[in-house]
Amino acid sequence: MINILSTLDPDFARKFARIVEARREADSDVAGQVADILRTVKLRGDAALADYTQRFDGYALADEADWSIPREACEEAYHALAPDLREALELAAARIRAYHEAQLPENRDYTDAAGVRLGAIWRPVDAAGLYVPGGRAAYPSSLLMNAIPAKVAGVRRLAITTPTPQGQTNPMVLAAAHIAGVDEIWRVGGAQAVGALAYGTQRIRPVDVITGPGNAWVAEAKRQLYGVVGIDMVAGPSEILVIADGKNDPDWIAADLLSQAEHDPTSQSILITDDAGFARQVEDCIDLQISQLATGKTARTSWDAHGVMIVVNDLEAEAPALADRLAAEHVELAVDEPERLLHKIRHAGSVFLGRMTPEAVGDYVAGPNHVLPTGRRARFSSGLSVLDFMKRTSFLGLDEASFAAIGPAAATLAHAEGLPAHAKSVELRIK
Amino acid sequence: MINILSTLDPDFARKFARIVEARREADSDVAGQVADILRTVKLRGDAALADYTQRFDGYALADEADWSIPREACEEAYHALAPDLREALELAAARIRAYHEAQLPENRDYTDAAGVRLGAIWRPVDAAGLYVPGGRAAYPSSLLMNAIPAKVAGVRRLAITTPTPQGQTNPMVLAAAHIAGVDEIWRVGGAQAVGALAYGTQRIRPVDVITGPGNAWVAEAKRQLYGVVGIDMVAGPSEILVIADGKNDPDWIAADLLSQAEHDPTSQSILITDDAGFARQVEDCIDLQISQLATGKTARTSWDAHGVMIVVNDLEAEAPALADRLAAEHVELAVDEPERLLHKIRHAGSVFLGRMTPEAVGDYVAGPNHVLPTGRRARFSSGLSVLDFMKRTSFLGLDEASFAAIGPAAATLAHAEGLPAHAKSVELRIK
């Protein structure tokens, strides 16, 4: 039986702080190994990829055809899908595309009162690389969530790397790649794949941005290559915070909490409610549902280790401050007026409004990105968006009049900072 | 005499590739030292800061008053400034503020055809930390360029850390802090200051985002703490690309090239012109100007080591592709119709339009940020903006009708991905 915390407990502040500060991410000591792999890939290119792929994936990159999966194979996988699955993927893709199209930033170009022309132009990066894990974590939804924003941003070349252990591929992932319009799929995984995308090899041209989930080696490779290429946020274990009053069906809320817990033993599910009886009902439902789940073992481990229930006196008065401390990836507001809480919570990756919005609809088909900041990073970072695949060039233009208006101040500051060539470049132009 | 390259040279492609690939950034082997410092600060807090500050800055953090610089001192420094300098800083601040205010992103909130409510809310981070170097690189302009976007974003608390070797402070920097409305200034520098901002100590509360320039230790500390906090881009040596026809005053263009070269021996200045005679004139002007510059030694070293002149046949036809390969921090277009080149160049940090727009006006007073991607990173990253101090929360809300429309597809995908609790959270709600 999980411990139900109450904000009335005189020791609550300390207990809650321990939950906020708990790091569910193991410190993985792979930095040295990853640095070795990256160095080797940079130096030896494809030969290094072939060696690592044989060693780690038991797959031989011998002939040219072994290296990549042709687009035709993706198209075939797409047509071979069960119709309901194909339609679901198409619905998801269309909705993700629409949400991200509305996200495209606007350029600026204006002339201000001093006569200075000012502006900014957003442009896509030339090429993006997307890491797709092999095995259990190879989710077609994840491919769509990463690839579609890149394509909407206008990225010309989208290359996937994915391990194919013993040559095995995932047909759903290939079908999703077809839907998203992926340009290249390379049968390489691990840190070596990330290195290949960043540095380029004989066969794989380098990319500008690398996104996508991966294991500790992949995550560390991205971290080490940050600055050589752009990367998406450092990702950690997933989490959900459900804020629910006592008027919910406890079975629904239990399923919502478990939809996080079933991902991984390090996932975290937290319920905040103003009804202690409801919390106990939810817990009973969780126990029952876990016993029926194919993913029950993972869910049990996660819930027992990291599950939390907090009973408050007043949801609206107390929940927002607790939610901000947790800065959770997913926040469900299962109350009558979710709007009010939405505007009181400052730190959250994505918010799910009302009783009919379980997190799973957002994971798959609602449209917003499911790649979201984890581990309290919603305090300072955002979900994946088209902006991750774009960059902004600012521009300015002066004529003689506007130069006369603001140029001298630039020269004054340049002198004061001890940069005389800066000053001279201005002073030469002053008539 | 510098080597003037020509695109007609049969070996040009190879020579140009060497310039593009040259890394001017030294590999600094400070990762281990920085990791030690960060661990110590995390463990020992203020005691560690006092130790390091005594050792590295020769400054004792003994009494409470030794730790920080009060806002009153900043105000005094402001009033003590020479009037022309104060006015120049105020003009710069006002223009930077106006440009960044126009950058504030818009929230979204709409209901789509399926009846799904969708949107995104941008919010500032709670607290930002700004590193300000001590000594020569303590530029008030840099403080304004970092602090003002944070304040415009709506950041409630802006804390500066800066080393004060032997207790010395820089009055211009303090005055700029007053203008920008900085909330706290801590007399701590180096990796230990970055660690204090990220982890928090007894005196210094942690922040969410850390920006600002620094030496190799500071840069490495930010890199290592990326993910614990948000950081601005990894910064490298500065560079300028000037694209100029033969109708410019060679003295002006020489000064523009030198305004980059005087920053640092690793800075790079590149001229692309369609007039070989003009290139030679510019070089003569550079030699003459360097001999008159107080920063001549640095400029000479930079220009001799990294300066490049490229003569092309046709500026409009050839320059954009070369510029994109270089993806320079600053690009000056000293031609009659800069607009045409602006739209042909895809990768640049900031573009300066026309003969009356030397880079120095952008460094100080034009308004756009002077913190820009260096070392070819304009391929994938952008200058500092209000977005670096904000994060986006997506939200979605379904009612029974919209849930009936898209919920089943989510359940289908959840089953296909082997996530039955996800599916259950949807199926329970299907009437």
Interface residues (C-beta under 8 A of the other chain):
Chain A: D84 L85 E87 A88 L89 L91 A92 R95 A98 Y99 A102 Q103 P105 R108 Y110 D112 A114 V116 R117 L118 A120 I121 R123 V125 D126 R136 Y139 P140 S141 M172 D208 V209 R223 Y226 G227 V229 G230 M233 V234 D249 D251 W252 A255 D256 L258 S259 A261 E262 H263 Q289 L293 A294 T295 A299 P338 L342 I345 R346 H347 A348 G349 S350 V351 F352 L353 G354 M356 T357 P358 E359 A360 V361 G362 D363 Y364 V365 A366 G367 P368 N369 L372 P373 R377 A378 R379 F380 S381 S382 G383 S385 L387 K391 R392 T393 S394 F395 L396 G397 L398 D399 E400 S402 F403 I406 G407 P408 A409 A410 A411 T412 L413 A414 A416 E417 G418 L419 P420 A421 H422 A423 K424 S425 V426 L428 R429
Chain B: D84 L85 E87 A88 L89 L91 A92 R95 A98 Y99 A102 Q103 P105 R108 Y110 D112 A114 V116 R117 L118 A120 I121 R123 V125 D126 R136 Y139 P140 S141 M172 D208 V209 R223 Y226 G227 V229 G230 M233 V234 D249 D251 W252 A255 D256 L258 S259 A261 E262 H263 Q289 L293 A294 T295 A299 P338 L342 I345 R346 H347 A348 G349 S350 V351 F352 L353 G354 M356 T357 P358 E359 A360 V361 G362 D363 Y364 V365 A366 G367 P368 N369 L372 P373 R377 A378 R379 F380 S381 S382 G383 S385 L387 K391 R392 T393 S394 F395 L396 G397 L398 D399 E400 S402 F403 I406 G407 P408 A409 A410 A411 T412 L413 A414 A416 E417 G418 L419 P420 A421 H422 A423 K424 S425 V426 L428 R429
